[in-house]
Amino acid sequence: MIDDLRMFSGKRILLLQGPIGPFFAHLAMALRGIGAEVFKVNFNAGDWFHYRHGAFHYRDTMEKWPDWFAALIRRLDIDVVLLFGDCRPIHTAIHAIAVQQALEVGVFEEGYVRPDYVTLERFGANGYSQISRQPENFQQESVSVSKRIPVGNTFWAMVWHGGWYFGMGSLGKPFFPHYRHHRPLTMRELLPWIRSAWRKLWFRWKERDIQERLTTRWNQRYFLVPLQVFNDVQVTVHADWESIEHFIETTLYSFAAHAPDDTLLVFKHHPMERGYRDYTALIGRLSEDIGVAERILYIHDQHLPTLLDHACGVVIINSTVGLSAIGHRVPTKVCGNAIYDIPGLTFQGLLDDFWAAAPAARPDHGLYQRFRDYLIAKTQLNGSFYKPLKTPGTFAGLVWNEGCMEPQAKSQPVSSTSSVADVGGAVVRHST
């Protein structure tokens, strides 16, 4: 989908839910600048806050949403649907309809390659990606990849946009009474972030000597298990695990029964889950019950690239850390559905066999380079949803392919004047 932006010229494009922040509003203006007609559906007051004019406001139930969507795309004669997060309930409910109607479906996601990239794929992302899993498709020479422009720290920009999004979404619930977010859309979400801040300070002090121990005494003698956020779709949709707790328990039992006696198992907490979950008690209890407490560590904020450089293996469900581990030439076992779970890159056997087989399962670095370059060229855009690049040649704050930026038509800015009408449980704004 990112080969040539001119494919959008003259198209009628419908934007569904986007990333938190104004990215979809910026994208709409940029698309109009190359001759596309753009429409948008808002589902909650957080969506409205970042895209206030010229949008359809859906206010009815989830049960009626697919039929409403089908009627909308027919009435507007839509060619392309763009959305962020293909596993969100509002998006999974209409994906089959869009495909059945022969519409182009473009899925934005956080970057497969981080930092400094975001994802845009046809049809689906992650477990639904159409990227080949066959190594022979990446045996030819690497495709050309443009020089990356560093984005810088995007955390506080994301926090800023997220605060407005969740705050407005919570305050505006009476206007969207039937909407159900894939995460709690309430002001109570501030509490985990406050808890995360003091936990970060606590664990920084408590674990102040762990990284040095791992990189010296235990160098090449520990298996790293980067945990994921408990409600991440990589866990709830693209893997066969009941929960993170289930994954922890299974991994612990497998390690205890099959790993070499002189190795450690190191669970690393996901930084975005620090304020929500704490697995200290679970890991401690299971380790004691199994009899391997002295060989288990549970850590939080150590420098991940350094940990990868000194690990003898990585076990993961599916996250960008797995691709980073392969790039660091660390034997990697994937326990979910990952686009990089390819023979030659990851261990293809059972988890029980991985512990002993890891030394002979190092990734093919040439294959990794070709796969990574292909991934960047075909699915990644340099930039950030939350902190737009300001350099020349960007399109909605992202760097697209050269030669795609020439305007095909004059920009059609969204007017601030609009009329409002109720249509089938939705508030429809018609720009004038």
Secondary structure, 3 states (H helix, E strand, C coil): CCCCHHHHCCCEEEECCCCCCCHHHHHHHHHHHCCCEEEEEECCHHHHHHCCCCCEEECCCCCCHHHHHHHHHHHHCCCEEEEECCCCHHHHHHHHHHHHCCCEEEEEEECCCCCCEEEEEECCCHHHCCCCCCHHHHCCCCCCCCCCCCCCCCHHHHHHHHHHHHHHHHHCHHHCCCCCCCCCCCHHHHHHHHHHHHHHHHHHHHCCCHHHHHHCCCCCCEEEEECCCCCCHHHHCCCCCCCHHHHHHHHHHHHHHHCCCCCEEEEECCHHHCCCCCCHHHHHHHHHHHCCHHHEEEECCCCHHHHHHHCCEEEECCCHHHHHHHHCCCCEEECCCCCCCCECCECCCCHHHHHHHHHHCCCCHHHHHHHHHHHHHHHEEEECCCCCCCCCCEECCEECCCCCCCCCCCCCCCCCCEEEEEECCEEEEEEC
